[in-house]
Amino acid sequence: MVNYEEINPIDITLADNRIVKAIGVGDIHLIFKTKAGFAKVLMKEVLFVPELGNNLFSVSKVASLGFEVIFGDKNCRIKRGNKLLVEGFRKGGLYLLNCEINYASIASDNISIEIWHHRLGHISKDTIRHMMTNKMVDGLSYSDITKDTVCEGCAKGKMSRRPFPNTSTNRSTKTLQLVHTDVCGPMQTKTFSGKRYFLTFIDDYSRFTVCYLLEHKSEVYDKFVECEALVTNMTSNRIKMLRSDEGCEYRSKKFNAFCKGKGIIQQFTASYTPQQNGVAERMNRTIVEAARCMLQAAQLDNKYWDEAVQTAVYLQNRSSTKALTNITPYEAWFGKKPDLSNLRVFGCQAYAHILIEKRQKLDANSTKCIFLGYSESIKAYRLQEVKTGKLVISRDVIFSENLIMKSNETQRNCNDLVNEDGIDIVLKNKEGLVEATSNETSKTNETSKEPRRSDRHNKGVPPDRFGFSKQLAQFGANSDDLFEFAFTTVSSSCGEPTSWTEAMNSAES
């Protein structure tokens, strides 16, 4: 969808007298296939209804706008005068239109600065204004530029700042002349995968940051070897100097031997003087602060700190910094401006498309998720499926950025996930090529004192469905190429128990 806006809920009555609510409206670009070729059509004022799923046209609405709808034995056509606009075919008792919908992210040309504040990991609004005024990034535009409100996530998550003295006035003149590094942790809460630390490497020239998650400090050596190969390949430069504290992880024999073999000079700070490693210290503080704000705003459990930290680093690399003049670390590193049009609010509600090969005909064609960040390996989003707790990598996602999903709505039990196969995620690039990957993992709880509802055997009770399986339509047009189209989603609910056994085994018992 484009031009998406949240609206006051609208009640919609279905054929079975069930009432569902539309919570948003936007436009959708469709490609229709006719005998004459392909036609691009913009569907205006599309309603978004999370409780419905498929897409319908209203024949009466079309007819009232002066269009002619012709139904035949095997096909249907929508015409205006002698011009054929849309053509479909009959399948069972329904007529389906030959069209392709891009289930891409909901975007808006009129995003508020509050949304951008959340999307960018709770950086200051002055920084956002500075980035837009100086055209430091692409895809950043907003409304109400003078309106500021108190952010609850920032009020809860931002710690007081203490000034660090400037210990160095000499800046590098090219990438990798000097790299700052530091380990942050241990965190009070382990992640679902057992991580307790994160490790950062910050290029002094560009302030571009590379981050790794660790279970133990002993992993620092392996991650540095990996990072050295990565940044050397990305920039064609080599690390000249590495600045760190005197932690044992940086003083090990194999670490020293590797640096000598690569010609890297190790520079250590004095004991109990973290200010001498101020760049790394401040970066880690900024990352932790941003991660805390995002977790507080999204009302997510602290075990999600790894996702928040990775997202914070992704955003810091694409945000303004006082160390650079009118340029972001991303541009200083890659030589091009970052595009922020793909950013969404961390922890918001999302719907990921399910491939037709992975569902039955009457199943929902999307699954309800929590947005957790951005994939490093492919251009896609990281999501956690609410129903199973699985981590899904998907590009075909619809977001509702004003709806925050609480962590207790998800079911994360290792017994539920051990024997489940991963879902192949299909990604389409601009050329229409399809690439299948198996990028689904599980987020699981470490302990469970009592069985959750997800562990119970619910014989006779159908599963809850989330996503796009029924449809709603409002259909209208101002010209031959403009129609109104209702895009909605559906979930089927469990029926009432019909016997004593079903009642006792019900998830609601």
C-alpha positions in Angstrom: 0.0 0.0 0.0 1.0 3.6 -0.5 -0.5 6.7 1.1 -1.6 4.6 4.0 -3.3 6.3 7.0 -4.8 5.0 10.2 -8.5 5.8 10.5 -11.1 5.6 13.2 -12.5 2.0 13.1 -15.3 1.4 10.6 -17.8 -1.4 11.3 -18.3 -3.7 8.3 -21.1 -6.3 8.3 -20.3 -9.6 6.4 -22.6 -12.0 4.7 -22.8 -14.1 7.9 -23.8 -11.0 9.9 -20.4 -11.0 11.5 -19.0 -7.4 12.1 -15.3 -6.6 11.4 -13.5 -3.3 11.6 -11.5 -1.4 9.1 -8.5 0.4 10.8 -6.7 1.9 7.8 -7.0 3.2 4.3 -4.5 3.5 1.4 -3.9 2.9 -2.3 -2.7 -0.2 -4.1 -1.0 -0.6 -7.5 -2.2 -3.6 -9.4 -1.2 -5.1 -12.8 -4.1 -6.6 -14.7 -3.7 -9.1 -17.5 -6.0 -8.9 -20.5 -5.9 -10.3 -24.0 -4.5 -7.0 -25.2 -1.6 -7.2 -22.7 -0.9 -5.8 -19.2 -2.5 -2.8 -17.7 -1.4 -0.9 -14.5 -4.3 0.2 -12.3 -4.3 2.3 -9.1 -6.9 1.2 -6.6 -7.8 4.2 -4.5 -9.0 4.3 -0.9 -8.3 0.6 0.0 -9.6 -0.4 3.4 -7.3 -2.4 5.7 -9.2 -4.9 7.9 -7.0 -7.2 10.0 -9.9 -9.7 10.5 -10.4 -10.3 6.8 -8.2 -11.7 4.1 -9.0 -11.9 0.3 -9.9 -9.1 -2.2 -13.3 -8.4 -3.7 -14.8 -6.0 -6.1 -18.2 -4.5 -5.5 -20.2 -5.0 -8.7 -22.9 -2.6 -7.6 -20.3 0.1 -6.9 -18.7 -0.5 -10.3 -22.1 -0.2 -12.1 -23.0 2.9 -10.2 -19.8 4.6 -11.5 -20.8 4.0 -15.1 -18.8 0.8 -15.8 -20.3 -2.2 -17.5 -19.8 -5.6 -15.9 -20.4 -8.6 -18.1 -20.5 -12.2 -16.7 -20.1 -15.1 -19.0 -20.1 -18.9 -18.5 -16.3 -19.0 -18.1 -15.1 -15.4 -17.7 -16.1 -11.9 -16.7 -15.2 -8.4 -18.1 -15.3 -4.8 -16.9 -15.7 -2.2 -19.6 -16.3 1.5 -20.1 -17.8 2.1 -23.5 -15.9 0.0 -26.0 -12.7 -0.1 -23.8 -11.9 -3.4 -22.0 -10.4 -2.5 -18.6 -10.3 -5.7 -16.6 -10.8 -9.3 -17.4 -11.3 -12.4 -15.1 -12.1 -16.0 -15.1 -14.6 -18.3 -13.4 -13.3 -20.8 -10.8 -15.9 -22.8 -9.0 -18.8 -20.4 -8.1 -16.6 -17.3 -8.0 -15.1 -15.0 -10.6 -11.4 -14.1 -10.1 -9.6 -11.2 -11.8 -6.3 -11.7 -13.5 -4.1 -9.4 -11.5 -0.9 -9.3 -9.4 -0.8 -7.5 -6.0 2.5 -6.4 -4.6 2.2 -7.3 -0.9 4.9 -4.8 -0.1 5.3 -2.6 2.9 2.7 0.0 3.8 4.3 3.4 3.0 3.1 6.9 3.3 4.1 10.2 1.7 2.9 12.0 4.8 4.7 10.3 7.7 4.9 12.3 11.0 8.2 13.1 12.6 7.0 11.0 15.6 6.9 7.9 13.4 10.4 8.7 12.0 11.6 9.2 15.6 10.5 5.6 16.3 11.7 4.2 13.0 15.2 5.7 13.5 15.6 4.1 17.0 14.6 7.2 19.0 17.3 9.6 17.8 16.6 13.2 18.6 14.1 15.1 16.4 16.7 17.8 15.9 18.9 15.2 14.3 16.1 14.1 12.0 15.5 17.7 11.0 19.2 18.2 10.3 19.3 15.0 8.1 16.4 16.2 6.1 17.4 19.8 5.8 20.9 18.9 4.5 19.5 16.0 2.3 21.8 13.5 4.0 19.6 10.5 3.2 17.0 9.5 0.6 13.4 8.5 1.4 13.1 10.8 4.5 10.1 13.2 4.5 7.7 14.1 7.2 4.9 16.4 8.2 4.3 18.5 11.4 8.0 19.5 11.5 7.4 21.9 14.5 5.3 19.6 16.6 7.2 17.8 19.4 5.6 15.5 22.0 7.1 13.5 24.9 8.2 10.0 23.9 7.4 7.5 26.6 10.1 5.1 25.4 12.8 7.8 25.6 11.5 8.9 29.0 11.9 5.3 30.3 15.0 4.3 28.4 17.4 7.2 28.1 20.0 7.5 30.8 21.6 10.8 31.9 24.6 11.7 29.8 28.0 12.5 31.4 30.5 14.5 29.3 33.6 12.7 28.0 36.6 15.0 27.5 38.1 15.2 24.0 41.2 13.0 24.3 42.0 13.1 20.6 41.8 15.9 18.1 43.5 14.0 15.2 41.0 12.2 13.0 41.7 9.6 10.4 41.7 10.7 6.7 40.6 7.5 5.2 38.8 4.3 6.2 40.4 1.7 8.4 43.4 3.9 9.4 42.1 3.5 13.0 39.4 1.1 14.3 37.9 1.4 17.8 36.5 -1.7 19.5 34.9 -2.6 22.8 32.8 -5.4 24.4 29.5 -4.5 26.1 28.2 -6.8 28.8 27.4 -9.1 30.3 23.7 -8.2 30.0 21.5 -9.1 33.0 19.2 -11.0 30.6 20.3 -13.7 28.2 18.7 -13.7 24.7 16.7 -16.6 23.5 19.8 -17.9 21.8 22.0 -17.5 24.9 23.8 -14.3 24.0 25.1 -12.1 26.8 27.5 -9.6 25.1 27.8 -7.6 22.0 31.1 -6.5 20.3 31.5 -3.4 18.2 34.1 -2.3 15.7 33.9 1.4 14.8 35.9 3.0 11.9 37.4 6.2 13.1 37.1 8.0 9.7 33.5 7.1 8.8 32.1 6.1 12.2 30.6 3.1 10.4 29.9 0.3 13.0 30.0 -3.5 12.7 28.4 -5.4 15.6 28.5 -9.0 16.7 26.6 -10.9 19.4 28.5 -13.1 21.8 27.8 -15.8 24.3 31.3 -15.5 25.8 34.1 -12.9 25.7 36.4 -15.7 24.3 34.6 -15.3 21.0 36.2 -11.8 20.4 39.2 -13.2 18.5 37.1 -15.2 16.0 34.8 -12.2 15.5 37.7 -9.9 14.9 39.2 -12.3 12.3 35.8 -12.3 10.6 35.4 -8.6 10.8 38.9 -7.9 9.4 38.2 -10.1 6.3 34.8 -8.4 5.9 35.9 -4.8 6.0 39.0 -5.4 3.9 36.8 -6.9 1.2 34.3 -4.1 1.4 36.8 -1.2 1.2 39.9 -2.7 -0.4 41.8 -1.1 2.5 43.4 -2.8 5.5 43.1 -2.1 9.2 46.2 -0.1 10.3 45.6 0.4 14.0 43.2 -1.2 16.5 42.3 0.7 19.7 40.8 -1.2 22.7 41.0 -1.5 26.4 43.3 -3.9 28.2 40.8 -6.7 28.4 42.1 -10.2 28.3 40.2 -10.9 25.2 42.4 -8.4 23.3 45.6 -9.5 25.1 45.5 -13.2 24.2 48.5 -14.7 22.4 46.5 -15.7 19.3 45.0 -12.2 19.1 48.4 -10.6 19.2 49.9 -13.1 16.7 47.0 -12.4 14.3 47.5 -8.6 14.5 51.3 -9.0 13.9 50.7 -11.2 11.0 48.4 -8.6 9.4 50.6 -5.7 10.3 47.9 -4.2 12.6 49.2 -2.0 15.5 47.4 -2.6 18.7 46.8 0.5 20.9 45.6 0.0 24.4 44.0 2.5 26.9 45.4 3.1 30.3 43.8 1.0 33.1 40.5 2.4 34.5 40.5 5.2 31.9 37.7 4.3 29.5 37.7 7.9 28.2 40.8 7.1 26.2 38.6 4.7 24.2 35.9 7.3 24.1 34.6 6.5 20.6 33.8 2.9 21.3 32.5 3.7 24.8 30.1 6.3 23.5 29.0 4.2 20.6 28.2 1.3 22.9 26.3 3.7 25.3 24.3 5.1 22.3 23.5 1.6 21.1 22.3 0.4 24.5 20.3 3.6 25.0 18.6 3.2 21.6 17.9 -0.5 22.2 16.4 0.2 25.6 14.1 2.9 24.2 12.9 0.6 21.4 12.2 -2.2 23.9 10.3 0.1 26.2 8.3 1.7 23.4 7.4 -1.7 21.9 6.7 -3.3 25.4 8.9 -6.2 24.5 10.7 -8.5 27.0 14.4 -7.7 27.7 15.3 -11.1 26.0 14.8 -9.3 22.7 17.8 -7.0 23.4 19.8 -8.7 20.7 17.2 -7.7 18.0 17.1 -4.2 19.4 20.9 -3.9 19.4 21.2 -5.1 15.9 18.5 -2.7 14.8 20.1 0.2 16.7 23.4 -0.4 14.9 21.6 -0.5 11.5 20.0 2.8 12.3 23.1 4.5 13.7 24.9 3.8 10.5 22.2 5.6 8.6 21.8 8.6 11.0 23.6 11.9 11.4 26.5 12.1 13.8 28.4 15.1 15.1 31.7 13.5 14.1 30.8 14.0 10.4 29.6 17.1 8.6 26.3 16.7 6.7 27.0 13.1 5.9 26.0 9.8 7.5 28.4 6.9 8.4 26.8 4.9 5.6 27.7 7.4 3.0 31.2 7.9 4.3 31.7 4.2 4.2 29.9 3.2 0.9 30.1 6.5 -1.0 26.3 6.8 -1.5 23.4 8.1 0.5 21.3 5.6 2.5 17.6 5.2 1.6 15.3 5.2 4.6 12.1 4.4 2.8 12.3 0.8 4.1 12.4 1.8 7.8 9.5 0.7 10.0 8.8 1.1 13.8 10.5 -1.6 15.8 8.1 -4.0 17.6 5.1 -2.9 15.5 2.4 -5.3 14.3 3.0 -6.8 10.8 1.5 -9.4 8.5 3.9 -11.6 6.5 2.7 -13.2 3.3 2.6 -17.1 3.2 3.5 -18.7 -0.1 0.8 -20.5 -1.9 2.9 -23.7 -1.7 2.9 -23.5 2.1 -0.9 -23.3 2.7 -4.2 -24.9 1.8 -6.7 -23.2 -0.4 -8.9 -22.0 2.5 -6.0 -21.1 4.8 -5.1 -17.5 5.5 -2.4 -16.2 3.1 -0.6 -14.1 5.8 0.6 -14.6 9.3 0.5 -12.1 12.2 4.0 -11.1 13.3 6.1 -8.7 15.4 8.6 -6.6 13.4 12.1 -7.2 14.9 14.5 -5.5 12.4 16.3 -5.8 9.1 18.0 -8.8 7.5 21.7 -8.5 7.0 22.1 -11.1 4.2 19.1 -10.2 2.0 16.9 -7.2 1.4 14.0 -8.2 3.7 12.6 -7.8 7.2 13.1 -9.9 10.3 9.8 -10.9 11.9 8.6 -13.1 14.7 5.5 -15.1 14.0 3.0 -14.5 16.9 1.4 -17.9 16.7 4.6 -20.1 16.8 7.3 -17.8 17.9 9.4 -18.6 14.8 11.7 -16.0 13.3 10.7 -15.3 9.7 12.7 -13.5 7.0 10.2 -12.0 4.5 10.0 -9.1 2.0 6.3 -9.3 1.4 5.0 -7.6 4.6 2.2 -5.2 5.6 2.9 -3.1 8.7 0.6 -1.4 11.2 3.1 1.0 12.8 0.7 2.4 15.4 -0.1 -1.0 16.8 2.5 -2.4 19.2 2.6 -6.2 19.9 3.4 -7.2 23.4 5.8 -10.1 23.9 3.4 -12.1 26.0 1.1 -12.4 22.9 3.7 -14.7 21.3 4.1 -18.4 22.1 7.7 -19.3 22.5 8.1 -22.8 23.8 11.0 -25.0 22.6 8.7 -28.1 22.7 6.5 -26.5 20.1 9.3 -25.8 17.7 11.8 -28.6 17.9 10.2 -30.8 15.3 8.8 -28.2 13.0 10.3 -27.7 9.5 11.4 -24.3 8.4 9.3 -22.4 5.9 11.0 -21.5 2.6 10.8 -17.7 2.1 10.4 -16.7 -1.5 11.8 -13.3 -2.4 11.1 -11.5 -5.7 13.6 -9.1 -7.1 12.9 -6.3 -9.6 13.4 -8.6 -12.6 10.8 -10.9 -11.3 13.2 -13.7 -10.4 12.3 -15.9 -7.5 14.8 -17.0 -5.0 13.9 -19.6 -2.3 15.7 -19.5 1.0 15.3 -21.3 4.3 15.8 -18.4 6.7 13.4 -19.4 9.5 14.7 -20.1 13.0 13.1 -20.2 16.3 13.0 -17.9 19.3 12.4 -20.2 22.4 12.1 -19.7 26.1 14.8 -21.4 28.2 12.4 -22.6 30.9 8.7 -23.3 31.3 7.4 -24.2 34.7 3.8 -24.9 33.6 2.5 -26.0 30.2 1.4 -23.1 28.1 -1.8 -23.2 26.1 0.3 -23.9 23.0 1.4 -27.3 24.7 -2.1 -28.5 25.3 -3.8 -31.0 23.0 -6.9 -29.3 21.5 -8.6 -32.1 19.7 -11.7 -31.0 17.8 -10.8 -27.3 18.1 -9.8 -25.7 14.7 -6.6 -23.5 14.8 -6.8 -19.7 14.8 -5.9 -18.1 11.5 -4.3 -14.7 11.0 -4.0 -12.9 7.7 -5.7 -12.6 4.3 -8.3 -15.2 3.6 -11.6 -13.4 3.1 -12.2 -10.2 1.2 -14.0 -6.9 1.3 -14.5 -4.5 -1.5 -15.2 -0.9 -2.3 -14.8 -0.2 -6.0 -14.9 3.1 -7.7 -13.1 5.2 -10.3 -12.5 8.8 -11.5 -11.1 7.7 -14.9 -10.6 4.6 -17.0 -7.5 3.6 -14.9 -8.7 4.4 -11.4 -10.8 2.2 -9.2 -11.5 1.9 -5.5 -10.5 -1.4 -4.1 -10.9 -2.9 -0.6 -8.0 -4.9 0.7 -8.7 -6.7 3.8 -7.7 -9.7 6.0 -9.5 -12.4 7.9 -9.1 -14.8 10.7 -11.3 -17.8 11.4 -12.3 -18.3 15.0 -12.7 -21.5 17.0 -16.2 -22.8 17.4 -18.0 -23.7 20.6 -17.2 -27.2 22.1 -19.9 -29.7 21.1 -19.1 -32.3 23.8 -17.8 -32.6 27.4 -14.4 -34.0 26.0 -14.0 -31.1 23.7 -14.8 -28.6 26.4 -12.2 -30.1 28.7 -9.5 -30.1 26.0 -10.4 -26.6 24.8 -7.6 -24.0 24.9 -10.1 -21.7 26.7 -10.8 -24.3 29.5 
